Amino acid sequence: MPRKAKPTAKPASTPASGGAQYWLLKTEPGEWSWSDQASAPGGVAPWDGVRNRQAMNYLRAMRPGDRCLFYHSGAGAASRRVVGVVEVARPWYEGEGEGKEAAAGGAVDVRAVGEFRNAVSLGDIKKAAGEVEGMRDFALLRQPRLSVMPVPAKVWDWICDAGGGFVQDGEPEEADA
């Protein structure tokens, strides 16, 4: 989860080969919420504070242009949900700043892309496990304590569809016809 750090923005670009990948980033909304991300300068902030080796390896694998589901975790089942989409703006870099904490890990910078029209709950994702290809093997269901994880393309599509799409920053929300 992000610590208070000075964000460093770099323009997003398309990954060199293989196309964009999809990820899920978990955060406690009391520590760093969608509102915090969206209100960061330019919607860009470092995603840091990850200590699990597997999650850190996933952060290191991220490339500019990769998209990430922004997931609010929490104590109650009702608070566990995907609320928006961010994009990797800067790939992995070693911790910057002062003190032990800055040197303890690294980060990627992510930029807010848009908030889902309808948050997608963990319960809804679990219900879809038997219906959506790849959902049963989705790390969110198999390794629920992991804070950073890859998202299969079909699972990504299903979650974005279930969320009603997202409103991109700077775009007016269109009324349904």
C-alpha positions, 0 to 999 in steps of 0.5 A, a space after each residue: 500500500 502506498 506510503 506518503 511519498 513524493 510522486 514522480 510522474 512520467 508519461 505513460 507509454 505502450 509496452 515494448 512488446 507483448 501488449 499491456 498486461 493486467 494487474 490487481 492492486 489491493 489497498 486498505 481504503 483507510 490507508 490509501 483510497 480511490 479518492 486519494 489516488 484520484 486527487 493526487 497531482 495528475 492522479 499519479 502516485 507511487 504504489 509502494 510499501 509492498 513487502 511480500 516477495 511474490 507481490 514485489 516481483 509482480 510490481 517489478 514485472 509491470 510496464 508503463 501502459 499496463 492497467 490495474 484494477 484498484 481494489 479496496 480491501 477491508 475488515 468487512 466483506 462489504 468493503 472488499 471490492 474493485 472500485 476503479 482502474 489505474 495505469 502504470 505510469 513509471 515502472 519499478 524503481 528503488 525506494 527514493 527519499 530519506 531513511 530506512 523505509 525509503 531504502 526498504 523497497 521500491 515502487 511503481 507509479 500509477 495514474 488514475 484512469 477512471 472510477 467504476 460506475 458500479 463497484 464490483 464486490 468480492 462476493 460477485 467475483 466469487 459467484 462468477 468463479 464457475 462461469 468465467 474462464 480463468 476466474 477459478 485460478 484468479 489469484 484473488 480467489 486462490 491467494 487472497 492475502 496477496 496485495 499485487 497480482 496478475 489478472 487474466 484478460 477474460 477476468 479483466 473483461 468480466 470485472 470491467 463489464 460488471 463494473 459498468 465500465 469506468 468514467 475516465 478523468 476529465 470526461 463527462 459521464 454520459 447519460 444512458 440513452 
